[in-house]
Amino acid sequence: MNKTIIKKLESRMTEAKAWRLENSETGHFLDVVFSLNLEDKMRNKRNFSFNRFESEQLNELSKLVPALENDYRLELNSTNVGLGYLPVSVDSAQSLLQEV
């Protein structure tokens, strides 16, 4: 059973949105940061729902949490998300993880 705890770390309008996906059994976590640039581009250029994208992305990344052996950070921006504004897959995200 996946025992993942999702916590919002930062949600102010002038800051990048940040979430923590934490394995409650091991204590290891993945901090996911959505850049302000990404949010602005999604809302203005394509009229996408950023909240929906954020939710779908966190859902996808939660698959990584049970296997975490260290603490990591993942910054999502318009470069690594791309013009399709689709959630980054687990396979692609693994290469973008930065150990904390």
C-alpha positions as MATLAB code, in Angstrom:
seq = 'MNKTIIKKLESRMTEAKAWRLENSETGHFLDVVFSLNLEDKMRNKRNFSFNRFESEQLNELSKLVPALENDYRLELNSTNVGLGYLPVSVDSAQSLLQEV';
ca = [
       0.000    0.000    0.000;
       1.296    3.446   -0.933;
       1.579    5.557    2.216;
       2.222    8.926    0.615;
       1.508   12.166    2.437;
       1.016   15.259    0.272;
       1.718   18.643    1.887;
       1.531   22.115    0.415;
       4.735   23.999    1.241;
       4.261   27.282   -0.626;
       1.191   28.817   -2.198;
       1.639   32.595   -2.193;
       0.777   34.337   -5.451;
       4.258   35.863   -5.790;
       6.137   32.611   -5.210;
       6.523   29.329   -7.063;
       4.039   26.722   -5.842;
       5.690   23.942   -3.844;
       4.421   20.577   -2.639;
       6.039   17.769   -0.659;
       5.279   14.129   -1.426;
       6.494   12.159    1.575;
       6.718    8.440    2.254;
       5.247    8.053    5.742;
       7.135    4.805    6.321;
      10.676    5.869    5.373;
      10.416    9.642    5.814;
      11.986   10.265    2.406;
      10.360   12.981    0.355;
      10.135   14.614   -3.047;
       9.645   18.387   -3.099;
       7.892   19.419   -6.309;
       8.206   23.090   -7.286;
       6.016   24.533  -10.031;
       7.729   27.651  -11.377;
       5.774   30.880  -11.501;
       6.770   31.175  -15.164;
       5.059   27.862  -15.955;
       1.880   28.877  -14.178;
       1.742   32.245  -15.963;
       2.330   30.724  -19.389;
      -0.329   28.076  -18.893;
      -2.937   30.554  -17.772;
      -2.207   33.263  -20.346;
      -1.040   31.493  -23.449;
      -3.142   28.370  -23.537;
      -5.925   29.108  -21.046;
      -5.306   25.771  -19.313;
      -6.350   25.114  -15.755;
      -3.143   25.248  -13.757;
      -4.846   23.637  -10.752;
      -5.847   20.637  -12.820;
      -2.345   20.309  -14.265;
      -0.860   20.590  -10.770;
      -3.155   17.849   -9.474;
      -2.446   15.510  -12.410;
       1.305   16.095  -12.058;
       1.313   15.347   -8.330;
      -0.729   12.210   -9.004;
       1.816   11.032  -11.572;
       4.814   11.808   -9.354;
       3.285   10.051   -6.352;
       4.229    6.801   -8.118;
       7.893    7.650   -7.413;
       7.501    8.065   -3.661;
       7.491    4.416   -2.491;
      10.872    3.801   -4.158;
      12.666    6.932   -2.878;
      15.917    6.130   -1.104;
      16.905    9.772   -0.460;
      15.257   13.197   -0.349;
      14.806   14.952   -3.691;
      13.636   18.168   -5.309;
      12.067   18.526   -8.728;
      11.577   21.925  -10.317;
       9.003   21.991  -13.087;
       9.203   24.847  -15.563;
       8.095   25.512  -19.129;
      11.325   23.988  -20.477;
      10.932   20.529  -18.983;
       7.125   20.437  -19.254;
       7.102   21.527  -22.901;
       4.502   23.228  -25.080;
       1.963   20.430  -24.690;
       1.572   21.247  -20.995;
       1.156   17.584  -20.153;
       2.350   16.162  -16.835;
       5.974   14.994  -16.838;
       6.065   11.195  -16.775;
       7.728    9.229  -13.991;
      10.476    8.095  -16.390;
      11.266   11.651  -17.489;
      11.065   12.998  -13.949;
      13.688   10.584  -12.630;
      16.402   12.226  -14.700;
      15.362   15.684  -13.410;
      15.501   14.850   -9.694;
      18.041   16.753   -7.614;
      19.142   15.182   -4.348;
      18.609   17.450   -1.338;
];
